[in-house]
Amino acid sequence: MSGRGGGRGGAGRGRRQESGRGQPSPSFPRGGGGARVRGRDSSRGRGPAGPPPQVAPTQPPAPSAPAISTSTYHPSSSSGAESLSREVTQKLALEPQVGTTAPPLQPSSSKATRPPPRPGLGTIGRKCRVRANHFLVEVANKDLHHYDVSITPETISKKKNRRIMEQLIKSYKESHLGRRFPAYDGQKSLYTAGALPFDSKEFVVKLIDEDRNRGSSTSARKERQYKVAIKLASKPDLHYLREFLCRRHFEYPQETIQVLDVVLRAKPSENYTVVGNSFFSTKLGHTGELGNGIEYWKGFYQSLRPTQMGLSLNIDVSARSFYEPILVTEFVAKHFKRASLSRPLSDQDRLKVKKALKGVRVELSHMEYAKTCKIGGISREPISQLTFTLDDKRTNVSVVQYFRDKYNIELKYTFLPALQCGSEAKPVYLPMELSRIVAGQRYTKKLNDQQVRALLRATCQRPHDREENIIRMIRANNFQGDALVDKEFGIQVRKELALVDARVLPPPMLKYHDSGREKSVNPGFGAWNMINKKMVNGGRVDFWTCVNFSSEYANMSEDFSMELVKMCNSKGMVFRQTASIRIRSARPDRIDQALLDIYKESTGMKRPLQLLIVILPDQTGSYGKIKRICETELGIVSQCCQPKQAARFSNQYFENVALKINVKVGGRNTVLNDAIMRRIPLVSDLPTIIFGADVTHPPPGEDYSSSIAAVVASMDWPEVTKYRGIVSAQPHREEIIQDLYKTVQDPQKGVVPGGMIRELLVAFFKSTGQKPQRIIFFRDGVSEGQFSQVLLYEMDAIRKACASLQEGYMPPVTFVVVQKRHHTRLFPTERDQMDRSGNIQAGTVVDTSICHPTEFDFYLNSHAGIQGTSKPTHYHVLFDENNFTADNLQVLTNNLCYTYVITLNMLWNVPPAYYAHLAAFRARCYVEDETSDSGSTSGGRKAKDRNFEVRPLPRIKDNVKEVMFYC
């Protein structure tokens, strides 16, 4: 989760206006009325908004009503944020629908995007206390000043900028800076705890070139001169931060928190390698190899954020992949898993090396002084065939001869290509065997499966061990011993983890079929089994077959199929014992033809397959191809099985596969008993559709592939267990879902409305015979800096989709962001509060202390721990017209996690959001062949620099979309 200083003040944190001052804040209109506008100050009858901030984390918060009075605009607010809000508002003004006389929809605005206040604290569940990796921060009353910094000549390196500023402070602190000790962010901002003796001043700083400093003689040193201009920009006021924490001011004090965050990050930024909000160093823990010339470093994540208990410093242990600081020849040998380099690289291997090393800095140690340079490419020819012209512009010499004559070095690996620096027109060739990769360079490309497993093994920590390591990190930082933090800015950071009030929500009753010996179950510890139970709605399979692409297990097809069918029938399905067409084996290099033959044979006999069981090839890499062919070309629902797991003939494996098959043929495994009894608040009373949405982006290193959006929606109210999925490609790294609502121009019909939301609303009506009267939208994958923008665009799309279906149709919407990429961890305080893995128990919910001071959010650990430390999911309500109470939404979310169809364990994420995640990744399988890394990587432009046209995804066949094919 990104820090709140990262942009929430941008497109949606406009000034809050009091009633009667100026125009009322417009918001999205509610269902049933186009003219009704609900101001954010209107009473909703929802009880107190939450507890006041506490001074110490050990003090449990007590509910009290927040102050409702608003604050006026103050000079520290960004005018740029207001102009951006106006621009976004203008772009999002809704246009009248073609062919309807409905009143125009209210335009969105930045003021409409302020999330709703907390509707009180939850009360359901067994009370307990947990520790959180949040540390209370107290700040003295200082006169903060913000100065703009301009360095000439400009440098993009934060590390070099910090060296320049460090030298400036050292040279001028006493004489020109009034003995102030500033905090610098490494870019354009400098902060002080008191005014400097000037408003604007220019300094001259002389700095010795770092590349030519290490191990060089005095004559080789090169000194550079920089001009540094410092100019007063603003005066962040701690008063507004305190007012915000006390709920008397509602505009997020971004600039003030940014100042304090920079101060707390100053020392770690000097001592460690910085990656976003995290710091890494070989001093912070042992390193280890991940394979292919990549290693991991350990470190910590750090972020300052406002919470109910006050300012909180969130610290967590972390690990990242880095290049090993080895010779490039060693890297190449490890990359291709060769014991030694004894033969030239093929063209394909040369391109792989180029892709892996482009942009990496190497250090040259054969010269009189140490020098580093960045790899721009790899030569096509081996170094033995490379020549260049000397500085006299007359003499042509080979690279091998040059190193022999100039440095008395006889190159050993002359059959390898050279590293290429400089420009294409004037390249500089460097031998791989003399170039050492500079330490501390993060590996930003996608890790392979082996590397991911190695990283998980190395970093998996039991809760007690992780908690101890977090405490060790906070002590290593020693904020109290930092002159800048403690003495200059008066910031105190507690050394104890926050003690937080929590509750353990009760598990729901799950309904199974009445023909089983156990008709229902009340799961304990977040897991249960199918012993003596039958699926509540068993699917029917009349036409099926099996194809086996495994060579090692070629003879198990018949026996495996029969055992799987037997398991499906025993659990309540109606599964025909004999295959409709013959079971077969096929070669893994003839997947296309084998699948086409099966399709032709089944359709020719007028027995179109309802299910194809696929035993995958022994070698990985074919899954995506099989799914693409089956789901987008042939219209076949398939169940793929790994050959090694299938060959074990394990009852547990057959049971898990049967659960998947049942939902893929239209069945239900289980439902919430409360859903059957129609007693789920704000779901059972009116036809309710629950959406899940996510966007997946290309892996690191791919600068041209499309992002893929997926939206799923429940189709079976009141049971809410079946979810139909739709996918769509959109521009590279675009987080806002583009196709939620769209219109196309038809030559005959004119403007035709469409889009993902509209299609799913229509499908819900066809499935249930009713229009949704309530929408609950779970949105995955959104960072806090994107909240306002995502809400503005996507809520407008939902409104447009509804209005396009019927005049005045506007069902109330609750929009909830689901976040897993955060660093909050919860630890049990008592042994009887632990599960078997040492983690907090399934169903633990926190909406106190470490949550937002005013907004409606909570952490829910819905799953039982297996290994490592459980990560709770963070839910943040951005929009709520359904007036959910804290208990209603927390219990609904927790109970939905028990309806996950694939396994008999609670899901760590609310199922609709996770189903969208699965659907998006399934769609990436359809295009993975088009984005393989076997091609040339010579292009250096980023996607945003290209006139890149998004290629539509292959269309999923209608019969496949009817079921949960993505599971």
Residue pairs with C-beta under 8 A, 6 or more apart in sequence:
1 303
1 783
1 784
1 819
1 821
1 822
1 823
1 824
1 874
2 277
2 303
2 783
2 784
2 785
3 261
3 277
3 303
3 304
3 305
3 784
4 252
4 254
4 257
4 305
4 306
4 784
5 254
5 257
5 258
5 261
5 304
6 783
6 784
6 785
7 784
7 785
7 786
8 252
8 254
8 784
8 785
8 787
8 788
9 78
9 81
9 251
9 252
9 254
9 255
10 81
10 84
10 785
10 788
10 789
11 81
11 84
11 85
11 88
11 110
11 113
11 788
11 789
11 792
12 85
12 88
12 110
12 113
12 114
12 787
12 788
12 789
12 791
12 792
13 81
13 110
13 114
13 251
13 252
13 254
13 788
14 81
14 82
14 85
14 109
14 110
14 111
14 114
15 72
15 73
15 77
15 251
16 25
16 40
16 70
16 71
16 111
16 114
16 250
16 251
17 23
17 24
17 25
17 70
17 111
18 41
18 69
18 70
19 39
19 41
24 37
24 39
25 39
25 40
25 41
25 109
25 111
25 112
25 114
26 37
26 106
26 107
26 108
26 109
26 111
26 112
27 37
27 38
27 39
27 40
27 106
27 111
27 112
28 106
28 108
28 112
28 795
28 799
28 813
28 879
28 881
29 35
29 36
29 37
29 38
29 105
29 106
29 799
29 810
30 36
30 38
30 810
30 812
30 881
31 773
31 809
31 810
31 811
31 812
31 881
32 808
32 810
33 808
33 810
34 102
34 103
34 104
34 105
34 106
34 808
34 810
35 103
37 106
38 881
40 111
40 114
40 116
41 68
41 70
44 116
44 119
44 883
45 883
46 117
46 119
46 120
46 883
46 885
47 119
47 120
47 885
48 63
48 64
48 65
48 66
48 120
48 121
49 65
49 66
49 117
49 118
49 119
49 120
49 247
49 854
50 61
50 63
50 66
50 117
50 118
50 120
50 121
50 247
50 308
50 847
50 848
50 851
50 853
50 854
51 61
51 62
51 63
51 64
51 121
51 308
51 848
52 61
52 64
52 66
52 246
52 247
52 308
53 245
53 246
53 307
53 308
53 309
53 310
53 853
54 60
54 61
54 308
54 309
54 310
54 849
55 136
55 138
55 310
56 136
56 309
56 494
57 134
57 135
57 136
57 309
57 494
57 496
57 497
57 498
57 499
57 500
57 849
58 496
58 499
59 309
60 129
60 499
60 501
60 848
60 849
61 308
61 309
61 501
61 848
61 849
63 120
63 121
66 117
66 247
66 248
66 854
67 246
67 247
67 248
69 248
70 250
71 240
71 243
71 248
71 249
71 250
71 251
74 237
74 240
75 234
75 235
76 234
76 235
76 236
76 237
76 240
76 255
76 256
77 251
78 254
78 255
82 110
85 109
85 110
86 110
88 108
88 110
88 789
88 792
89 107
89 108
89 109
89 110
89 792
92 107
92 108
92 792
92 793
92 796
93 107
93 108
94 104
94 105
94 106
94 107
94 108
94 796
94 799
94 800
94 803
96 104
97 753
97 800
97 803
97 804
98 743
98 750
98 751
98 753
99 750
100 803
100 804
100 807
101 807
102 803
102 807
102 808
103 808
105 799
105 800
105 803
108 792
108 795
108 796
110 788
110 792
112 792
113 787
113 788
113 791
113 792
113 878
113 879
114 250
115 787
115 855
115 856
115 876
115 877
115 878
115 879
116 855
116 856
116 877
116 879
116 880
117 854
117 855
117 856
118 847
118 851
118 852
118 854
118 855
118 856
118 857
118 886
119 856
119 883
119 884
119 885
119 886
120 885
120 886
121 847
121 848
121 886
122 503
122 845
122 847
122 858
122 885
122 886
122 887
122 890
123 503
123 887
124 503
124 505
124 506
124 887
124 890
124 891
125 503
125 504
125 505
125 506
125 843
125 845
126 503
126 504
126 506
127 501
127 502
127 503
128 502
128 503
128 504
128 829
128 830
128 833
128 844
129 499
129 500
129 501
129 502
129 829
130 499
130 500
130 502
130 826
130 827
130 828
130 829
130 833
130 840
130 844
130 846
131 467
131 497
131 498
131 499
131 500
131 826
131 827
131 828
131 829
132 497
132 498
132 500
132 824
132 825
132 826
132 827
132 846
132 849
132 850
133 314
133 315
133 316
133 467
133 470
133 497
133 823
133 824
133 825
133 827
134 307
134 309
134 312
134 313
134 314
134 497
134 498
134 500
134 824
134 849
134 850
135 312
135 313
135 314
135 315
135 474
135 493
135 494
135 495
135 496
135 497
135 498
136 309
136 310
136 311
136 312
136 313
136 493
136 494
136 498
137 260
137 264
137 304
137 310
137 311
137 312
137 313
137 491
137 492
137 493
137 494
138 310
138 311
138 491
138 492
138 494
139 238
139 241
139 260
139 311
139 489
139 490
139 491
139 492
140 489
140 490
140 491
141 238
141 490
142 193
142 194
142 238
142 489
142 490
143 193
143 194
143 195
143 235
144 191
144 192
144 193
144 235
144 236
144 237
144 238
144 256
144 259
145 191
145 192
145 193
145 194
145 195
145 196
145 232
145 234
145 235
145 236
146 189
146 190
146 191
146 232
146 233
146 234
146 235
146 236
146 255
146 259
147 182
147 189
147 190
147 191
147 192
147 196
147 230
147 231
147 232
147 233
148 188
148 189
148 190
148 229
148 230
148 231
148 232
148 233
149 165
149 184
149 187
149 188
149 189
149 190
149 228
149 229
149 230
150 188
150 228
150 229
150 231
151 161
151 164
151 226
151 227
151 228
151 229
152 226
152 227
152 228
152 229
153 226
155 161
155 164
158 186
158 187
158 269
158 274
159 186
160 210
161 184
161 186
161 187
162 184
162 186
162 269
162 270
163 207
163 210
164 205
164 207
164 226
164 228
165 182
165 184
165 190
165 228
166 270
167 205
167 206
167 207
168 203
168 205
168 228
169 177
169 181
169 182
171 203
171 205
172 203
173 179
173 180
173 181
176 197
176 198
176 201
176 203
177 196
177 197
178 194
178 195
178 196
178 197
180 192
180 193
180 194
180 196
180 488
181 192
181 483
181 484
181 488
182 190
182 191
182 192
183 190
183 191
183 192
183 259
183 262
183 263
183 266
183 484
183 488
183 489
184 190
184 191
184 262
184 266
185 191
185 262
186 269
189 233
189 258
189 262
190 230
191 236
191 259
191 262
191 263
193 488
193 489
193 490
196 230
196 232
198 230
199 231
199 232
200 229
200 230
200 231
200 232
201 229
201 230
201 231
202 227
202 228
202 229
202 230
203 227
203 228
203 229
203 230
204 225
204 226
204 227
204 228
205 225
205 226
205 227
205 228
206 223
206 224
206 225
206 226
207 223
207 224
207 225
207 226
208 221
208 222
208 223
208 224
209 221
209 222
209 223
209 224
211 369
211 370
211 371
211 372
212 220
212 221
212 222
212 369
212 370
212 371
213 221
213 369
214 369
214 370
215 369
215 370
216 368
216 369
216 370
217 368
217 369
220 368
220 369
234 255
236 253
236 255
236 256
236 258
236 259
237 256
238 256
240 249
240 251
240 253
240 256
241 253
241 256
241 257
241 306
241 311
243 249
244 250
244 251
244 252
244 253
244 306
244 853
245 306
245 310
245 311
245 853
247 853
247 854
250 854
252 306
253 306
257 304
257 305
257 306
257 311
260 304
260 311
260 489
260 491
261 303
261 304
263 484
263 485
263 489
263 491
264 302
264 304
264 313
264 479
264 485
264 491
264 493
265 302
266 484
266 485
267 477
267 482
267 484
267 485
268 274
268 279
268 302
268 477
269 279
271 279
271 281
272 279
272 280
272 281
272 283
272 284
272 299
273 279
273 280
273 281
273 297
273 299
273 322
273 440
273 442
275 299
275 320
275 442
277 301
277 302
277 303
278 299
278 300
278 301
278 302
278 318
278 320
279 299
279 300
279 302
280 297
280 298
280 299
280 318
280 319
280 320
280 322
280 440
281 297
281 299
282 297
284 297
284 298
284 299
284 300
284 473
284 476
285 297
285 298
285 299
285 469
286 298
287 295
287 296
287 297
287 298
288 295
288 296
288 454
288 458
289 295
289 324
289 454
290 296
290 321
290 447
290 451
290 454
290 455
291 334
291 448
291 450
291 451
291 454
292 334
292 335
292 337
292 448
292 451
293 323
293 324
293 326
293 330
293 331
293 332
293 334
293 335
293 356
294 321
294 322
294 323
294 324
294 443
294 447
294 451
295 321
295 322
295 323
295 324
296 319
296 320
296 321
296 322
296 454
296 455
296 458
296 459
297 319
297 320
297 322
298 317
298 318
298 319
298 459
299 317
299 318
299 319
299 320
300 315
300 316
300 317
300 318
300 470
300 473
301 314
301 315
301 316
301 317
301 318
301 823
302 313
302 314
302 315
303 313
303 314
303 823
304 311
304 312
304 313
304 314
305 311
305 312
305 314
306 312
306 852
306 853
307 849
307 850
307 851
307 852
307 853
308 848
308 849
308 850
308 851
308 852
308 853
309 498
309 849
309 850
312 498
312 850
313 493
314 823
314 824
315 470
315 473
315 474
315 477
315 823
316 470
316 823
316 824
316 825
317 459
317 461
317 466
317 469
317 470
317 473
318 823
319 455
319 458
319 459
320 442
320 443
321 442
321 443
321 447
321 451
321 455
322 439
322 440
322 441
322 442
322 443
323 331
323 360
323 437
323 441
323 442
323 443
324 330
324 331
324 334
324 437
325 436
325 437
325 438
325 439
325 440
326 334
326 436
326 437
327 432
327 433
327 434
327 435
327 436
327 437
328 357
328 362
328 419
328 432
328 433
328 435
328 436
328 437
329 341
329 413
329 416
329 432
329 433
331 356
331 357
331 437
332 338
332 341
332 345
332 353
332 416
332 432
333 339
333 340
333 341
335 352
335 353
335 356
336 349
341 413
341 416
343 415
344 382
344 415
344 416
345 353
345 416
345 417
348 934
350 378
350 380
350 417
351 934
351 935
351 936
351 937
352 933
353 378
353 417
354 377
354 378
354 937
355 445
355 701
355 933
355 937
356 445
357 375
357 378
357 419
358 375
358 376
358 377
358 937
359 374
359 375
360 374
360 375
360 437
360 438
360 441
361 372
361 373
361 374
361 375
361 437
361 438
361 441
362 372
362 373
362 374
362 375
362 419
362 430
362 435
362 436
362 437
362 438
363 370
363 371
363 372
363 435
363 436
363 437
363 438
364 370
364 371
364 372
364 373
364 430
364 434
364 435
364 436
365 434
365 436
366 403
366 407
366 409
366 434
367 407
372 438
373 421
373 428
373 430
374 421
375 419
375 420
375 421
376 420
376 421
376 422
376 423
376 427
377 420
377 427
377 938
378 417
378 418
378 419
378 420
379 386
379 417
379 418
379 419
379 420
379 427
379 429
380 417
381 417
382 414
382 415
382 416
382 417
383 399
383 400
383 411
383 413
383 414
383 415
383 416
383 417
383 418
383 429
383 431
384 398
384 400
384 414
384 415
386 398
386 399
386 418
386 429
387 396
387 397
387 398
387 399
388 396
388 397
388 399
388 402
388 427
388 429
389 395
389 396
389 397
390 396
390 397
397 405
399 411
399 418
399 429
399 431
400 411
400 414
403 409
403 410
403 411
403 431
403 434
404 410
404 411
409 434
411 431
411 433
412 433
413 431
413 432
413 433
416 432
416 433
417 432
418 429
418 430
418 431
418 432
419 429
419 430
419 431
419 432
419 435
420 427
420 428
420 429
420 430
421 427
421 428
421 430
422 428
444 700
444 701
445 699
445 700
445 701
446 699
446 700
446 701
446 702
447 455
449 620
460 867
460 868
461 469
461 868
461 869
462 837
462 838
462 868
462 869
463 825
463 827
463 828
463 834
463 837
463 838
463 839
463 840
463 865
463 869
463 870
464 827
464 838
466 825
466 827
466 868
466 869
467 497
467 825
467 827
470 497
470 825
471 495
471 497
474 493
474 495
475 495
477 493
479 485
479 486
479 491
479 492
479 493
480 486
480 492
480 493
485 491
485 493
486 492
497 827
498 849
498 850
499 829
500 826
500 846
500 848
500 849
500 850
501 846
501 848
501 849
502 826
502 840
502 844
502 845
502 846
502 848
503 844
503 845
504 833
504 841
504 843
504 844
504 845
505 843
505 844
505 845
505 890
505 891
505 894
506 843
507 522
507 523
507 524
507 526
507 842
507 843
507 898
508 522
508 672
508 673
508 674
508 894
508 895
508 898
509 520
509 521
509 522
509 672
509 673
509 674
510 520
510 521
510 522
510 523
510 528
510 670
510 671
510 672
510 673
510 898
511 519
511 520
511 536
511 670
511 671
511 672
511 673
511 676
512 518
512 519
512 520
512 521
512 533
512 534
512 535
512 536
512 670
513 519
513 533
513 534
513 535
513 536
513 537
513 538
513 572
515 534
515 572
516 532
516 533
516 534
516 572
517 532
517 533
518 531
518 532
518 533
520 673
521 528
521 533
523 898
523 906
525 835
525 836
525 841
525 842
525 864
526 835
526 841
526 842
526 843
526 862
526 863
526 864
526 905
526 906
527 864
527 904
527 905
527 906
528 904
529 904
530 571
530 655
530 659
530 904
533 571
534 571
534 572
535 571
535 572
535 573
535 659
535 662
535 667
535 668
535 669
535 670
536 572
536 668
536 669
536 670
536 671
537 667
537 668
538 571
538 572
538 573
538 574
538 662
538 667
539 573
539 574
539 661
539 662
539 663
539 664
539 665
539 666
539 667
540 573
540 574
540 575
540 665
541 568
541 573
541 574
541 575
541 576
541 610
541 611
541 661
541 665
542 576
542 580
542 607
542 610
543 576
543 580
543 602
543 607
543 608
543 609
543 610
543 611
544 575
544 576
544 579
544 580
544 609
544 610
544 611
544 612
544 613
545 579
545 580
545 581
545 582
545 583
545 584
545 598
545 602
545 609
545 612
545 613
546 557
546 560
546 561
546 579
546 583
546 584
546 612
546 613
546 614
546 615
547 557
547 583
547 584
547 585
547 586
547 594
547 595
547 598
547 612
547 613
547 614
547 615
548 554
548 556
548 557
548 583
548 584
548 585
548 586
548 615
548 643
549 585
549 586
549 587
549 588
549 591
549 594
549 614
549 615
549 616
549 617
549 622
550 585
550 588
550 615
550 616
550 617
550 618
550 643
551 588
551 617
551 618
552 618
552 643
553 615
553 618
553 643
553 644
553 646
553 647
554 585
556 615
556 646
556 647
557 583
557 584
557 585
557 615
558 583
559 649
560 615
560 641
560 646
560 647
560 649
561 579
561 583
561 613
562 577
563 649
563 654
564 613
564 654
564 657
564 658
564 661
565 575
565 576
565 577
567 651
567 654
567 655
567 657
567 658
568 575
568 658
568 661
568 662
569 575
569 577
571 655
571 658
571 659
571 662
572 662
573 658
573 661
573 662
573 665
573 667
580 602
580 605
580 607
580 609
581 598
581 601
581 602
581 605
581 607
581 609
584 594
584 598
586 594
587 594
588 617
588 618
588 619
588 622
591 617
591 622
591 625
591 626
591 629
592 625
592 629
595 612
595 626
595 629
595 630
595 634
595 636
596 629
596 634
598 609
598 612
598 636
599 609
599 634
599 636
602 608
602 609
608 635
609 636
609 637
610 637
610 665
611 637
611 638
611 639
611 661
611 664
611 665
612 630
612 636
612 637
612 638
612 639
613 638
613 639
613 641
614 626
614 638
614 639
614 640
614 641
615 640
615 641
615 643
615 646
616 622
616 623
616 626
616 640
616 641
616 642
616 643
617 643
618 643
623 640
623 925
624 924
624 925
624 926
624 928
624 929
625 925
625 929
626 638
626 640
627 638
627 640
627 922
627 925
627 926
628 925
628 926
628 929
628 954
630 636
630 637
630 638
630 960
631 637
631 638
631 922
631 926
631 956
631 957
631 960
631 965
632 926
632 954
632 955
632 956
632 957
633 954
634 957
635 957
635 958
635 959
635 960
636 960
637 664
637 665
637 959
637 960
637 963
637 965
639 657
639 660
639 661
639 664
641 657
645 653
646 653
656 902
656 903
659 669
659 901
659 902
659 903
659 904
660 901
660 902
660 967
662 668
662 669
662 901
663 669
663 722
663 901
663 963
663 964
663 967
664 963
664 964
664 965
664 967
665 963
666 722
666 962
666 963
668 716
668 719
668 721
668 722
668 901
669 721
669 901
670 721
670 898
670 899
671 719
671 721
671 899
672 680
672 719
672 720
672 895
672 896
672 898
672 899
674 680
674 684
674 895
675 683
675 684
675 718
675 719
675 720
675 721
676 718
676 719
678 684
678 685
678 718
680 718
680 892
680 895
681 888
681 891
681 892
682 688
682 774
682 882
682 883
682 884
682 888
682 892
683 690
683 717
683 718
683 720
683 774
683 776
683 892
684 718
686 773
686 774
687 717
687 768
687 770
687 771
687 772
687 773
687 774
688 714
688 717
688 718
688 720
688 772
688 773
688 774
688 775
688 776
689 713
689 714
689 717
689 760
689 761
689 764
689 772
689 774
689 775
689 776
690 713
690 714
690 720
690 776
690 778
690 896
690 912
691 711
691 712
691 713
691 714
691 757
691 760
691 775
691 776
691 777
691 778
691 912
692 711
692 712
692 713
692 723
692 778
692 780
692 910
692 911
692 912
692 913
692 914
692 915
692 916
693 709
693 710
693 711
693 712
693 737
693 740
693 777
693 778
693 779
693 780
693 794
693 913
693 916
694 709
694 710
694 779
694 780
694 781
694 913
694 916
694 917
694 919
694 920
695 707
695 708
695 709
695 710
695 730
695 734
695 735
695 737
695 781
695 920
696 707
696 708
696 710
696 781
696 917
696 920
696 921
696 924
697 707
697 732
697 733
698 704
698 705
698 706
698 707
698 732
698 733
698 931
702 931
703 732
703 941
703 942
703 943
704 732
704 931
704 943
704 946
704 948
705 732
705 927
705 931
706 729
706 730
706 731
706 732
706 927
706 950
706 951
707 729
707 730
707 731
707 732
707 733
707 734
707 735
708 727
708 728
708 729
708 730
708 920
708 923
708 924
708 953
709 727
709 728
709 729
709 730
709 737
709 738
709 739
709 756
709 920
710 725
710 726
710 727
710 728
710 916
710 917
710 919
710 920
710 923
711 725
711 726
711 737
711 740
711 756
711 757
711 760
711 916
712 723
712 724
712 725
712 726
712 760
712 912
712 915
712 916
712 919
713 723
713 724
713 760
713 761
713 763
713 764
713 912
714 720
714 721
714 722
714 723
714 764
714 912
715 722
715 723
715 724
715 763
715 764
715 767
715 768
716 722
716 767
716 768
717 764
717 768
717 770
717 772
720 896
720 899
721 899
721 901
722 964
723 911
723 912
723 915
723 964
724 760
724 763
724 961
724 962
724 964
725 915
725 916
725 919
725 961
725 964
725 965
725 966
726 756
726 759
726 760
726 919
726 961
727 919
727 920
727 922
727 923
727 953
727 956
728 737
728 738
728 739
728 756
728 952
728 953
729 923
729 927
729 950
729 951
729 952
729 953
730 737
730 738
730 739
730 950
731 738
731 943
731 948
731 950
732 943
732 944
732 948
733 943
735 781
735 782
735 786
735 790
736 786
736 789
736 790
736 793
736 794
737 756
737 793
737 794
737 797
739 755
739 756
740 755
740 756
740 757
740 794
740 797
740 798
740 801
741 753
741 754
741 755
741 756
741 757
741 758
741 796
741 797
741 798
741 800
741 801
741 804
742 753
742 754
742 755
743 751
743 752
743 753
743 754
744 751
744 752
744 754
745 751
745 752
746 752
753 800
753 801
753 804
755 797
755 801
757 797
757 798
757 801
757 802
758 801
758 804
758 805
761 771
761 772
761 801
761 802
761 805
762 805
764 770
764 771
764 772
765 771
771 805
771 806
771 809
771 811
772 811
773 811
774 811
774 812
774 814
774 882
775 798
775 811
775 812
775 813
775 814
776 813
776 814
776 816
776 882
777 794
777 798
777 813
777 814
777 815
777 816
778 816
778 818
778 910
778 912
778 913
779 790
779 794
779 815
779 816
779 817
779 818
779 913
780 817
780 818
780 819
780 820
780 909
780 913
780 914
780 916
780 917
781 818
781 821
781 917
782 790
782 817
782 819
783 819
783 821
784 876
787 817
787 876
787 878
790 817
790 878
791 815
791 878
791 879
794 815
795 813
795 815
795 879
798 813
799 810
802 809
802 810
802 811
803 809
803 810
812 881
812 882
813 879
813 881
813 882
814 877
814 879
814 880
814 881
814 882
814 884
814 889
815 877
815 878
815 879
815 880
816 875
816 876
816 877
816 878
816 889
817 875
817 876
817 877
817 878
818 873
818 874
818 875
818 909
818 910
818 913
819 873
819 874
819 875
819 876
820 871
820 873
820 874
820 908
820 909
822 871
822 874
824 850
824 859
824 872
824 874
825 869
825 870
825 871
825 872
826 840
826 844
826 846
826 859
826 861
826 870
826 872
827 840
827 869
828 834
828 838
828 839
828 840
828 841
833 840
833 841
834 840
834 841
835 841
835 842
835 864
835 865
836 864
836 865
837 864
837 865
837 866
837 867
837 870
838 865
839 861
839 864
839 865
839 869
839 870
840 861
840 865
840 870
841 861
841 864
842 861
842 862
842 863
842 864
842 906
843 860
843 861
843 862
843 894
844 860
844 861
844 872
845 858
845 859
845 860
845 861
845 890
845 894
846 858
846 859
846 872
847 857
847 858
847 859
847 886
847 890
850 859
851 857
851 858
851 859
852 876
855 876
855 877
856 876
856 877
856 880
856 884
856 886
856 889
857 874
857 875
857 876
857 877
858 874
858 875
858 886
858 889
858 890
859 872
859 873
859 874
859 875
860 872
860 873
860 875
860 890
860 893
860 894
861 870
861 871
861 872
861 873
861 908
862 873
862 893
862 894
862 897
862 906
862 907
862 908
862 909
862 910
863 870
863 897
863 905
863 906
863 907
863 908
864 870
864 905
864 906
870 908
871 908
873 908
873 909
873 910
875 889
875 893
875 910
877 884
877 889
884 892
893 910
896 910
896 911
896 912
897 906
897 907
897 908
897 909
897 910
897 911
898 906
899 911
900 906
900 907
900 911
900 914
901 911
901 964
901 967
902 967
907 914
909 917
915 964
915 966
915 967
918 966
918 967
919 966
922 965
922 966
923 953
926 953
926 954
927 951
927 953
927 954
930 951
956 965
